[in-house]
Amino acid sequence: MQAAFQGLSRHRFWWLALGVTLLLPLVLTSGTLATEVLVYAMAVMACNLLLGYTGLLSFGQGIFFGLGSYAVGIGLTQLALPMPVALVLAVVVGAIVAAVVGWFAIRQRGTYFVMLTLAFSQMFYFLAYTTPSLTGGDNGLLDIPRPAFAASPWAFYAFVAVLFLVVFFLVQRVTESVFGRTLLAIRDNEERALAVGYNVRAFKLLAFVISGAVTGLAGALHAMLTGIAPLANIDYHVSEMILVMTVIGGTGNVFASVLGAAFYVLLSDWLSSLWPRWLMLLGFLLIAVSLFMQRGLFGLGQRLWQRVRAPRNAPAVQEERA
């Protein structure tokens, strides 16, 4: 019994993620909106691996998201690949391009690293724009099909939910492994990690590859969700949006990525129906997060939970002192 309880406690965040996938169909009437939450949650998890665990502020996530969209679109519409193969293609393309971008980017630090990832983002955007025969240019790739067994919105949601839970489990295992702990050491003190003997560049590059693979999968699922791989998916604004979701949810925790994605997607959908200039309200929200919630929604939840538990623990502490 104790071993089973420890196992549940160890995977508590996965159980919370499962709870989110079960809750969304109960509180939302749109299967498309619910699916969008899970798709962006995967992209934010990948970004969190770089920002929260490795300390890398990358504006290149839109590259992998957009290329994942294009890869699955080309695979399904032009190459007539089976759906699983097309998804694997999106993952592989995301990983390979992330390896190339990361190989150059990790040689710089701070502002220069940020500017380099932003430059790569702009470069890939214009490559996509100037190759309409491959990407569709401004029009994007159209008529991207969904799997036959997931044609309806909620059936496709169930399909994405299964993939989301698998990705969440794998990313969580990565962050809890020796590799993940080493990334935290690099984030906290890169010079000390070098002195101990870690190959810091290799660890950063591998983090980039994993992040690119997961983001590529998210981009592919987004293209299948909307039926189109638009040019906007590879724009640097997508990188900004994913970073905003990461900050809102909180860095350094995988489940925080789910909170950030859900909060941003659902709030954006609600605010956009109220006011055309809803992005201004979102800007005020980011200011509030930066000033009062440096650890994001996850940190806020932790503080509230500690306050709830504090009165319960107080009598036990007093009895021990007596």
Salt bridges, closest charged atoms under 4 A:
ASP188 OD1 - ARG187 NE 2.99
GLU190 OE2 - ARG109 NH2 3.03
GLU190 OE1 - LYS204 NZ 3.04
GLU191 OE2 - ARG109 NH1 2.99
GLU240 OE1 - HIS237 ND1 3.26
